[in-house]
């Protein structure tokens, strides 16, 4: 993985036969050539928000990156920027993670290039604000597919390699809403509760095999998520908005420290503690008011 090649990389774009996944990557005679000598980091949902910030911060640390998302042009632009600014080796993979078969094909392509993922940032997710009964069932199930099924499949696929090497790190991105059900965020809160509980269980299951699993539970953040989720930023919520950089920094630090979970930001830590310390009726009413106005 640390072997260097004197030949310049060439950019290629291909479409696999019978596969809708389009690939744009930096290929070399030995794809594992990594001038930095640091580990490979795979980031899902890397085209914007937390995913983009994870890519920037890991690039600053000198890691080689695999960037995964659906929006190819944004991934390529980010990859070009990171290569130019940090000399980082970046592989771009356009993948629709809601297609579980595409996850297996992604893994196969990386193995063919002899890329071993040492750090998995399982960040891709989808949210939607609205009444459960008024939300089309297809939209609700699409959220469940990406936030639960796809996250589980990505984690299960790449943890197999980590177990064989007896080393690896996995960060699952959940949400502060994982700690309680919130009106008009029923499916999203339930999905993120699954992510948190999965991460807590895997932290215990895998630590003796040399694998760290940490769950990051951010609160409201200025990532563009609110627009995508058709979410209203209430006056109570607006002062609590965090920028992506400190959230991501907290996640990376928690993962490197081997922590089970992390809640970034003082206000969010207070809300998490408030949830533990107060009756369910009280903290659910307050959080519902904060999220919905």
N, C-alpha and C positions, 0 to 999 in steps of 0.2 A: 504493500500500500504506500510505502514511502519511496519506492523506486522512481527516479526521475527520467524523463525522456527528453532527448535533445531535439526531437521533431516537433514542429509547431502543430497545435491542435487544429482540426478543421471542423467547421460547423456543418451539420447535416440535418435535413428534415426528411422524415420518411413516414409512410402510412403502412402499418402492418397489414398483410393480407387478412381480410375478414375481421379486421379490428378497426373500430372507429377512433381509437386513441392515436393522436398525432404526437410525434416525438420531436423535440428539438434539443440536441445535446452537444456537448463538447466531447468529441471522440479522439482518442489517441491510440497508438499501437498497443499501449497498456493503459486501459482506462483507469486503473487504480493508481497511476502516477499522481502523486500529490506532493508538490514542492514544499508545502508547509510541514509535512510529516504529521499533521494532526488528523483527527478522526473525521469520518463522514457523518453529516447530520442530515436527516431527511425531515422536511417540513411540509405538512399538508396544509392546504388553504393558504399557500404562500404568496398569492397574488395581491393581497391587501391586508389591512388591519394588523392584528397581532402576528399573523404569519409573515408578512413582509418585514415587520420589526424583528422577529426572531432571526430572519435571514440576515438582516443588517448587523445585528449584534454578534451572531456566530461568525459572520465574515470578518468582523473586526478582530475576533479572537484567532483568526487564521484557519478556521475549519473549512474543509471541502463540503459542498452543499448539493443536495438533491432537492429541487423545488417542485412541488406537486400542486396543481390546481387545474381548473377548467379553462381559465382565460390565458391563452397562449401568448398573446401580444404583451400583456402585462408581465408575465413571467420572464419573457425574453428581455424586456426592457430592464427589469430588475436585475437579471443575471448579468447583462452587459455593464450596468452600473457597478455592481459588486466586483466584477472582474477588473474593471478599470480602476476603481478606488483602492482595492485591497489585493489584487492579484490572486483572487480566490478562484479555485476550480469549481465550476458550477455545472450541474447537469439539470436540464429542464425537462419535465415530464408533464404533458397535458393529459390529465386523467379525470374522468368523471367517477369519483369514489362511490357514488351511489350505485354504480354497477359493480357488484362484488367480484365478478369474473375479471374485471379490469384491474383489480387489486392484485390478483394472482399473476396477471400478465406483467404488471409493473415489477413485481418481485422477480419474475423470470428474466426480464430485460436487465435489471441491475446485476443479477447473478451472472448473466452472460458477459457483462462488462467487468466482472470481478470486483464489484463495489460492495463492500461490507458496511452495513449501516450500524454505527456505534451509538448514535443518539437519534431517537425518534421523537419528533414533536408532533403529536396528534392533535392538530389545531382545527382542522376543517369542521365546520358546523353551520347550522342554519336555525334561525329563530323567526317567530311570527307572533305578533301581539293581536289578540282579538278573542271574542267569545268562542268557547269551544264548540257550542252548538251551531254557531253561525259560520265557522271556518269550514271550507270544503274538506271532506275527509281525505281527498288525495293530497292536499297541502299538509295536513296533519301527519299523514303516513310518510310523506316525503321527508319531513323533519325527523321522524323516528328512524327512517332508513339511513339518513346521513349521520345523525347525531348518535345513534346507538349501533345499528347493524354495521355500518361502514367503519366506525371507530373500532368496534370489536374485531372486525376482520383484519384491519390494518395492524392492530396490536398483536393479534394471534399469529399473523403471517410472519412478522419480523422478529417476534420474540423467539421463534424456533431457532433462528440463526444465533441469536444472543445466547441462548441456552447452550448451544454447542460450543461456543467460544468461552462461556462462563463469564461474560462481561457484557455490559450494555446499560443504557439509560433511556427511560421512556417518560415523557411528560404528557399527561392528558389534560386538555383544557376543558374545564367544566364552567361553573358560574356561581356567583353568590346565591343565585336562586336555587341552587342544588340543595340548600339547607331548609327550604320550605316551599310549599305550594302557594302560588300567587295567582289571584284572579286575573284572567285574560292572558296568562302565561302558562296555562295548565300543562300542555304537552311539552313545551320547552323546559319548564321547571322539572317535570318528571324525567325528561331525557337527561338533563344535567345531573339529577340525583343519581341516576344509573351510572353516569360517568364517575362521579365521586365515589360511590360505593365500589364500583369495579376497581378503581385505582387504589382504594384503601386495601381491598382484598389482595390485589396483585402485589402491592408493596410488601405484604407479609409473605405471600407465597414464593416470591422470586428472589428475595434478598439473600437467601442462603445459596443461590445459584449465581451470585455476582451481578445481579441485575437490580438497578434502582428504578422504582416507579413512583412518580410524584404527580399529584393532581393540583392544578392551578385553578383557583376559584376567583376570577376577577369580578368586580362589580361593574357598574355602568362606566363605559369607556368611550372615548372619542375615536372610534375606528371605522365609522361608516355602517356599523352593524345596525344602528337604530333605523337608518333609512331603509336598508334592505328588509328589516323585520317589520317595517311600517309601524315603528314604535314611537310613541309620543314622549318627548323629554319634558317632564313636568318641572315646575319651579322648585319643588322639593328635591328632585333628582339632579338638576343642572349643576349645583355647586359640588356635587360628589363625583362628577365626571373626571376620570383620570385619562391622561395621555398614554398611548401604547408603550412608550419607552420604559417608564418605571415599572409598569406591569410585567413586561417581558423580562426586564432585569431581575425582578423579584422571582419570577418563575425559574430562570436559569440558575440563580443563586440557590434556590430551594432544591433544585434537582442535583446540583453539584454537591450540596451539603447532605444529600441523602434523606431529605425530609419526606414524610408521608403526604403532606399537602401544604398549600400556602394560600393565604388570602392577602393580596397586596393592598396597601393603603390603610391609613389609620381609621377612617370612617367605615370602611368595609370590615375591618377587624372588629370594630365596635358593634356593627350590625350582626356579625356572626356570633359574637359573645352574647349579644342581646337575645338572639334566637335561642341559645342554649339556656339562658338564665330566666326566661319569662314564659308564661303560659302560651300555648300555641295560638289561642284566640287573639291574644294581644299582639304578638309580633306579626302574625299574618295580616291583621287589620292595618297595622302601621306600614308594612311593606307594600300591601296592596294600594294604600293611599299614595305612597312614594312613587310607585311604578305607574299608576293609572290616573293620579290626580283626584 
